Amino acid sequence: MSRNVVIVSAARTPVRSFMRAISNIKAQALGATAIKGNIKK
């Protein structure tokens, strides 16, 4: 049995203008924040 995966929401983490402010935050923590933001939607 095949299942299709569909993306129904998206969130971005800040990159350029906030780079210095978030440079000490690990990628996993930023990803977790984006996922939590999508779950709240």
FIMAR-801990 format. One line per field, with one value per residue: x, y, z of N, C-alpha, C, O in turn. Coordinates in steps of 0.001 Angstrom, whole numbers, plus 500000, padded with zeros to 6 digits. Example, Ala and Ser with C-alpha at 12.3 -4.5 7.8 and 13.67 -1.06 7.14 Angstrom:
<lumtis>
n_east: c(513190/512850) $
n_north: c(494310/497750) $
n_up: c(507800/507080) $
ca_east: c(512300/513670) $
ca_north: c(495500/498940) $
ca_up: c(507800/507140) $
c_east: c(513200/512900) $
c_north: c(496700/500030) $
c_up: c(507800/507870) $
o_east: c(514236/513409) $
o_north: c(496681/501138) $
o_up: c(508465/508039) $
</lumtis>
This chain:
<lumtis>
n_east: c(500842/500643/501484/500856/502789/502158/502943/501607/501997/504402/507390/509862/513243/515086/517664/519660/519563/519463/521642/524007/522913/521852/523918/525139/523335/522382/521810/519898/518278/517189/515747/513927/512463/511209/509608/507945/506588/505103/503440/501841/500241) $
n_north: c(498820/502130/505412/508865/511737/514935/518337/520690/523014/525557/526893/529333/529733/532493/533919/535718/538610/538171/536657/537002/537157/534641/532919/531325/529361/526024/524116/522109/523047/525334/524154/522656/524716/525785/523599/523384/525792/525280/523242/524588/526068) $
n_up: c(500000/499076/500211/499938/500617/501794/501960/504045/505364/506201/507655/508221/509295/510584/508551/507116/508086/510799/511355/512933/515471/515888/515592/517507/518054/517716/514713/514951/517023/515854/513782/515279/516411/514136/513416/515672/515406/513088/513995/515788/514111) $
ca_east: c(500000/501431/500917/501424/503120/501818/503314/500460/502393/505849/507906/511280/514061/515783/519007/520609/519593/519624/522716/524897/522167/521551/525089/525516/522251/522600/520847/518809/517385/516449/514789/512879/511622/510375/508618/506964/505771/504154/502475/500909/499352) $
ca_north: c(500000/503346/506617/510118/512716/516271/519422/521584/524226/525767/527997/529575/530275/533671/533614/536797/539771/537740/535656/537174/536918/533214/532123/530366/528388/524849/523910/521271/523896/526175/523276/522328/525912/525846/522515/523768/526853/524662/522460/525547/526631) $
ca_up: c(500000/498925/500814/499473/501643/501324/502865/504130/506061/506206/508468/507960/510363/510073/508102/506852/508973/512186/511404/514093/516708/516057/515202/518554/518218/516868/513629/515449/517815/514912/513115/516240/516533/512930/513504/516703/514826/512179/514769/516398/513079) $
c_east: c(500888/500713/501614/501677/502874/502225/502167/500787/503905/506191/509386/511977/514801/517202/519898/520637/519801/520819/523608/524193/521929/522746/525493/524436/522465/521476/519657/517798/516568/515388/513624/511921/510689/509270/507537/506042/504730/503080/501422/499909/498092) $
c_north: c(501245/504537/507837/511041/514094/517293/520429/522898/524343/526928/528129/530018/531474/533317/534837/537897/539392/536807/535807/536822/535433/532320/531096/529324/527232/524696/523086/522087/524804/525361/522924/523502/526043/524786/522863/524856/526288/523889/523391/526099/525854) $
c_up: c(500000/499568/500238/500653/501052/502371/502866/504842/506015/507127/508177/509230/509782/509642/507997/507913/510440/512380/512628/515395/516951/515752/516249/518818/517242/515844/514093/516248/516902/514177/514023/516415/515331/512967/514522/516169/513870/512914/515386/515394/512943) $
o_east: c(501779/499491/502833/500868/503322/501892/501798/499945/504608/505380/510072/511365/515116/517867/520843/521660/520266/520986/523925/524798/521816/522605/526126/524593/522705/520338/518528/516595/515381/514266/512473/510713/509514/508131/506350/504843/503595/501924/500252/498834/497242) $
o_north: c(501380/504656/507837/511115/514392/517139/520959/523793/523353/527827/527140/530604/531473/532509/534951/538083/540212/536231/534816/536261/535008/531100/530095/528489/527462/525099/523339/521844/525022/525827/522896/523309/526374/525058/522659/524844/526764/523884/523024/526554/526197) $
o_up: c(500838/499481/500069/501578/499945/503546/501818/504912/505815/507346/507918/510123/508592/510289/508777/508572/511232/513454/513286/516308/518100/515663/515915/519708/516057/516087/513675/516159/517148/513975/513588/516553/515489/512590/514266/516447/513842/512493/515492/515785/512121) $
</lumtis>
